[in-house]
Amino acid sequence: MADTSDTESAPVDAEDPTPEEAPRPLLTLRDGLPDVVDTDEGLLAACEALAAAAGPIGIDAERASGYRYSNRAYLIQLRGATGGTWLVDPIPLTTLAPLQEALAGSEWILHAATQDLPCLREVGLTPTSSLFDTELAGRLLGYPRVGLATLVETVLGQRMRKEHSAADWSTRPLPTPWLEYAALDVEVLIELRDHMAEALREAGKEEWAAQEFTHLLDFEPAVRIDAWRRTSGVHRLRGRRALGAVRALWEARDAIARERDVTPGRILPDSAIVAAATAMPSGRRALLATDGFHGRGASRYAATWVEAIETVREMDESELPVKNLRSDGPPHPRTWIDRDPVADRRFKAAREAMANLGELHHVPVENLLSPEAVRRLMWKPPATREPAELVAAVRTQLSGYGARDWQLDVVAGALTGAILAGGD
């Protein structure tokens, strides 16, 4: 029923009341819950069925984020147009090579492919032909919310339960309700893909999606340099020695977490690292009296934390990290007005132009072009200001940043205009 709390209510005919919108039907498993494939012999049977299935294959993976250090897949769900759903436990299996062979040449359907591709590659599964990402398709189609459950409800008119999305999937045996949840994640991926593919064709965005999906085939997560700098609260610290303490404690924690395959925050929270870097306590007693140093991780590895702090205390200043790393990229745009007013005008014009393009094409700005590419272009644009030459040079520069052809077609003219609007 529409919300009328901010408007004057109209009189209601008692004999013809406005009916409330019926709840969407709950998505259920059409073929029942399959057994988990956890033997090499069972995997061969699954591979035979999947290899015989015609058309694309819906694929999903469950990780133990927030519980384990690794990003490994603890359950892999697959469903073809025929052959039903298969739940594969990769942990006890000798190899998934037969599954990779069975899927060769098939289109993979994933939701949020950048989340699942790395963990699937880790166990030897890689798309060899093509893929379709329903989340990315939703972004290109302008849906305001692109979670799987929301898309299934919006596009297919069915509700999904999502109560086990944050479960510890390294648990064995996996509870039946968790397995049902996992199987439902691939239950309608093929149907959802077909509806969204048709919507992309009708919107004239079929080629846009094709280029984006091809780009995803080579997706690799960015390598984080100096990942310790992402410690929550590190920005509040003053002085290089405090930063050195954060680095030393973070690296010690990371080594323990990797060895135990436990998420680092369960060993020691970021807040404790920052508190210790601020106080620089000497000895076990002072350390355990520091905010955040409680629980088994703090006391069990107290000697490790003390050693890390003492090592930093004795370091020469030249060995300590600096506050800000030098980068080949542009500075933060908030500093441009002082450092380069012309670049600042270009950037503001570009930001407005990108917002207008996003509204025009019903696509989030970040999907039209990465914000980093916009910043780099506006900070150091091509030298020419002859319009035709500038458009070509802008396309070349953006292509070097990884922009796809469809993105260049959409944004190159507008960003050229932003460069010219900034003046010299």
C-alpha positions in Angstrom: 0.0 0.0 0.0 1.3 3.5 -0.9 2.5 5.6 2.0 0.1 8.5 2.5 1.4 9.8 5.8 2.6 13.1 4.3 -0.5 13.7 2.2 -4.2 14.3 2.9 -6.1 11.0 2.9 -8.9 10.5 0.4 -12.3 9.1 1.6 -12.5 5.3 1.2 -15.6 3.6 -0.2 -16.4 1.0 2.4 -17.9 -1.3 -0.2 -14.8 -1.1 -2.5 -11.7 -0.8 -0.2 -8.3 -0.3 -1.8 -6.7 -3.8 -1.5 -3.2 -4.0 0.1 -0.5 -5.2 -2.2 -0.2 -9.0 -1.9 3.3 -10.1 -0.6 5.6 -11.6 -3.2 5.7 -15.4 -3.2 8.7 -16.8 -1.4 11.3 -18.5 -3.6 11.6 -22.2 -3.0 13.7 -25.0 -4.4 11.9 -26.6 -7.4 13.9 -29.9 -7.2 14.4 -30.1 -3.4 17.7 -29.9 -1.6 20.5 -31.9 -3.3 23.1 -33.8 -1.4 26.5 -32.1 -0.9 29.2 -33.4 -3.3 32.1 -34.1 -1.0 33.9 -37.1 -2.7 35.9 -37.4 -5.9 33.4 -40.0 -7.2 30.5 -37.7 -6.5 32.2 -34.8 -8.3 32.6 -36.9 -11.5 28.8 -37.6 -11.5 28.1 -33.9 -11.0 30.5 -33.0 -13.8 28.8 -35.4 -16.2 25.4 -33.8 -15.5 26.8 -30.3 -15.9 28.7 -31.0 -19.1 25.4 -32.4 -20.6 23.4 -29.3 -19.5 22.6 -27.0 -22.4 23.1 -23.2 -22.1 24.6 -21.1 -19.4 25.5 -22.3 -15.8 24.6 -20.3 -12.7 27.4 -20.3 -10.2 27.9 -19.0 -6.7 30.4 -19.5 -3.9 30.3 -19.1 -0.2 33.2 -17.9 1.8 33.9 -17.4 5.5 34.5 -13.7 5.5 34.8 -12.3 9.0 35.8 -15.7 10.3 38.8 -16.9 8.3 41.9 -15.2 7.0 41.7 -16.9 3.6 39.2 -15.9 0.9 38.8 -19.5 -0.1 35.5 -21.0 -1.3 33.9 -23.3 1.3 30.9 -24.2 -0.9 30.3 -23.9 -4.6 26.8 -23.9 -6.0 26.0 -24.7 -9.7 22.8 -24.9 -11.7 22.2 -25.5 -15.3 19.0 -25.2 -17.4 18.8 -29.0 -17.1 20.4 -31.3 -14.6 19.3 -29.5 -11.4 21.4 -27.9 -8.7 24.7 -29.2 -7.4 26.4 -28.2 -4.1 30.1 -28.9 -4.2 32.3 -28.9 -1.0 35.8 -28.2 -2.4 37.6 -28.8 1.0 37.7 -32.7 1.0 38.1 -33.0 -2.8 41.4 -34.0 -4.4 41.0 -31.6 -7.3 38.3 -29.6 -9.1 40.0 -30.1 -12.5 37.1 -32.3 -13.8 34.6 -29.5 -12.9 36.7 -26.9 -14.8 36.7 -29.3 -17.8 32.9 -29.8 -17.6 32.3 -26.0 -17.5 34.7 -25.2 -20.4 32.8 -23.3 -23.1 29.8 -22.6 -21.0 28.6 -19.1 -20.1 28.9 -18.5 -16.4 26.2 -16.5 -14.6 27.4 -14.9 -11.4 26.1 -12.1 -9.2 28.9 -9.7 -8.2 31.5 -11.6 -10.1 34.4 -9.6 -8.7 33.6 -11.1 -5.3 33.5 -14.7 -6.4 36.0 -15.0 -9.3 39.1 -14.7 -7.0 38.0 -17.5 -4.7 36.9 -19.7 -7.6 40.2 -19.2 -9.3 42.0 -20.2 -6.1 40.4 -23.7 -6.4 41.1 -23.9 -10.2 37.8 -22.7 -11.6 38.0 -20.0 -14.3 35.5 -19.0 -17.0 36.9 -19.8 -20.4 34.2 -18.6 -22.7 31.9 -15.8 -21.4 30.1 -14.7 -18.3 27.1 -12.6 -17.3 27.1 -10.6 -14.1 23.6 -9.9 -12.9 24.7 -7.3 -10.4 26.6 -5.4 -13.1 23.7 -5.8 -15.5 21.5 -4.2 -12.8 23.8 -1.2 -12.6 23.8 -0.7 -16.3 20.0 -0.9 -16.3 19.8 1.8 -13.7 18.3 -0.2 -10.8 18.8 1.7 -7.6 19.5 -1.4 -5.6 21.3 -4.4 -7.1 21.5 -7.0 -4.4 20.5 -10.4 -5.6 17.4 -10.6 -3.4 16.3 -7.2 -4.5 16.7 -8.0 -8.2 14.9 -11.3 -7.9 12.0 -9.5 -6.3 12.1 -6.6 -8.7 12.6 -8.6 -11.9 11.1 -11.9 -11.1 8.5 -11.0 -8.5 9.8 -13.5 -5.8 11.2 -13.0 -2.3 14.5 -14.5 -1.1 15.6 -15.2 2.4 19.0 -13.8 3.1 19.4 -14.7 6.8 22.6 -16.8 6.4 24.7 -14.5 4.2 27.2 -13.7 7.0 27.5 -17.3 8.3 30.8 -19.1 8.9 30.8 -21.3 5.9 33.9 -23.2 7.1 31.6 -24.9 9.6 31.3 -28.7 9.1 28.8 -30.2 8.7 26.9 -27.4 7.1 23.4 -27.0 8.6 20.5 -27.9 6.3 19.0 -24.3 6.4 22.4 -22.9 5.3 22.5 -25.4 2.4 18.9 -24.4 1.4 19.9 -20.8 1.4 23.0 -21.5 -0.7 21.0 -23.6 -3.3 18.5 -20.8 -3.6 21.2 -18.4 -4.6 21.5 -20.2 -8.0 17.9 -21.3 -8.3 16.8 -18.5 -10.6 20.1 -17.1 -11.9 19.4 -18.4 -15.4 15.9 -16.9 -15.5 17.2 -13.6 -14.0 19.9 -13.5 -16.6 17.4 -14.0 -19.5 15.2 -11.2 -18.3 18.0 -8.8 -17.8 19.6 -9.7 -21.1 16.4 -8.8 -22.9 16.2 -5.5 -20.9 19.7 -4.6 -21.9 18.8 -5.2 -25.6 15.7 -3.0 -25.3 17.7 -0.3 -23.6 20.4 -0.3 -26.3 23.0 -1.4 -23.7 23.7 -4.9 -24.9 27.1 -4.0 -26.3 28.0 -2.1 -23.1 27.3 -5.2 -21.1 29.2 -7.4 -23.4 32.3 -5.3 -23.1 32.0 -5.1 -19.3 31.5 -8.9 -19.1 34.5 -9.5 -21.3 36.6 -7.2 -19.2 35.6 -9.2 -16.1 37.1 -12.4 -17.6 40.6 -10.9 -16.8 39.6 -9.5 -13.5 42.3 -9.5 -10.8 41.8 -7.9 -7.4 44.1 -4.9 -6.8 47.2 -5.6 -4.8 47.2 -3.5 -1.7 50.6 -1.8 -1.1 51.3 -1.2 2.6 47.9 -2.7 3.5 48.6 -1.8 7.2 47.8 1.8 6.3 44.1 0.7 6.1 44.1 0.1 9.9 41.0 1.8 11.2 41.9 4.9 13.1 45.5 5.2 11.8 44.7 8.6 10.4 44.5 10.0 13.9 48.1 9.2 14.8 50.9 11.7 14.9 54.5 11.0 14.4 56.4 8.4 12.4 57.2 6.2 15.4 53.5 5.7 16.1 53.0 4.7 12.4 55.9 2.3 12.7 54.2 0.7 15.7 51.0 0.3 13.7 52.9 -1.3 10.9 54.8 -3.7 13.3 51.7 -4.7 15.2 49.7 -5.1 12.0 52.3 -7.3 10.4 52.7 -9.5 13.5 49.0 -9.9 13.7 48.7 -10.7 10.0 51.4 -13.5 10.3 49.5 -15.1 13.2 46.1 -14.8 11.4 47.5 -16.3 8.2 49.1 -19.2 10.1 45.9 -19.9 12.0 43.5 -19.0 9.1 41.6 -16.7 11.3 40.4 -13.2 10.4 42.9 -10.7 11.9 40.3 -8.8 13.8 39.6 -11.9 15.9 43.3 -12.0 17.0 43.5 -8.3 17.9 41.1 -5.4 16.9 42.4 -2.4 15.0 41.4 -0.2 17.9 43.9 -2.0 20.1 46.7 -1.6 17.6 46.1 2.2 17.4 45.8 2.5 21.2 49.2 0.7 21.6 50.8 2.8 18.9 49.6 5.9 20.8 50.7 4.8 24.3 53.8 2.7 23.3 53.6 0.6 26.5 56.7 -1.1 27.9 56.3 -4.6 29.1 53.5 -7.1 29.3 51.7 -5.6 32.2 51.5 -2.1 30.6 50.5 -3.6 27.3 47.6 -5.6 28.8 46.4 -2.5 30.6 46.1 -0.6 27.2 42.6 -0.2 25.8 41.6 -3.1 23.6 44.2 -5.6 24.9 41.8 -8.1 26.4 40.7 -11.6 25.4 42.8 -14.6 24.4 44.5 -13.0 21.4 45.9 -10.1 23.4 47.3 -12.2 26.3 48.2 -15.3 24.3 50.5 -13.3 22.0 51.5 -10.6 24.5 55.2 -11.3 24.0 54.8 -10.9 20.3 53.1 -7.5 20.7 55.7 -6.3 23.2 58.5 -7.4 20.9 57.0 -5.5 18.0 56.7 -2.3 20.0 60.2 -2.6 21.4 61.6 -3.1 17.9 60.0 0.1 16.7 61.1 2.0 19.8 64.7 1.2 18.9 64.4 2.0 15.2 66.3 4.8 13.6 64.1 7.6 12.3 65.0 6.8 8.7 63.6 3.3 9.1 60.1 4.5 10.1 57.3 5.0 7.6 56.2 8.4 6.5 52.7 9.8 6.9 51.8 10.0 3.2 53.2 7.8 0.5 54.4 9.3 -2.8 52.1 8.4 -5.6 52.2 8.8 -9.4 48.6 9.7 -9.2 47.0 13.1 -8.7 46.7 14.7 -5.2 43.3 14.7 -3.5 41.0 17.0 -5.4 40.3 19.1 -2.3 43.8 20.5 -2.6 43.5 21.4 -6.3 42.1 24.8 -5.7 45.3 25.9 -4.1 47.8 23.8 -6.0 46.3 24.3 -9.5 43.1 26.4 -9.8 42.8 25.6 -13.5 42.8 21.8 -12.8 40.3 22.5 -10.1 38.0 24.2 -12.6 38.4 21.3 -15.0 37.6 18.7 -12.3 34.5 20.5 -11.2 33.3 20.8 -14.8 34.0 17.1 -15.3 32.2 16.1 -12.2 29.1 18.0 -13.3 29.4 16.6 -16.8 29.6 13.0 -15.4 26.6 13.5 -13.2 24.6 14.7 -16.1 25.7 11.7 -18.2 24.7 9.3 -15.4 21.2 10.8 -15.2 20.9 10.7 -19.0 21.9 7.1 -19.4 20.5 5.9 -16.0 23.9 4.4 -15.0 25.9 5.1 -11.8 28.7 7.6 -12.6 31.3 5.1 -11.4 30.2 2.6 -14.0 30.4 5.2 -16.8 34.1 5.7 -15.9 36.2 5.0 -12.9 36.6 8.2 -10.6 40.3 7.6 -10.6 40.4 7.9 -14.4 38.5 11.2 -14.3 40.9 12.6 -11.7 44.0 11.6 -13.6 42.6 13.1 -16.8 41.7 16.4 -15.3 45.0 16.7 -13.4 47.1 16.1 -16.4 45.0 16.4 -19.6 46.5 16.2 -23.1 48.4 19.3 -24.2 46.3 20.1 -27.3 43.3 22.4 -27.1 42.2 21.9 -30.7 38.8 20.2 -30.2 39.0 17.3 -32.7 42.6 16.5 -31.6 41.7 16.8 -28.0 38.8 14.3 -28.2 41.1 11.8 -29.9 43.8 12.4 -27.3 41.3 12.1 -24.4 40.1 8.7 -25.8 43.7 7.5 -26.0 44.5 8.6 -22.5 41.4 7.1 -21.0 42.0 3.9 -22.9 45.4 3.7 -21.2 43.6 3.8 -17.9 41.5 0.8 -18.8 38.3 2.5 -20.1 36.3 0.3 -22.5 35.2 1.5 -26.0 31.6 2.0 -24.9 32.7 4.2 -22.0 34.9 6.3 -24.4 31.9 6.8 -26.7 29.8 8.0 -23.8 32.2 10.3 -21.9 35.0 11.4 -24.2 33.1 14.4 -25.7 31.8 15.6 -22.3 35.2 15.4 -20.7 36.8 17.2 -23.6 34.3 19.9 -23.0 35.3 20.0 -19.3 38.9 20.4 -20.2 38.2 23.3 -22.5 35.8 24.9 -19.9 38.7 24.9 -17.4 40.8 27.3 -19.5 44.5 27.4 -19.3 
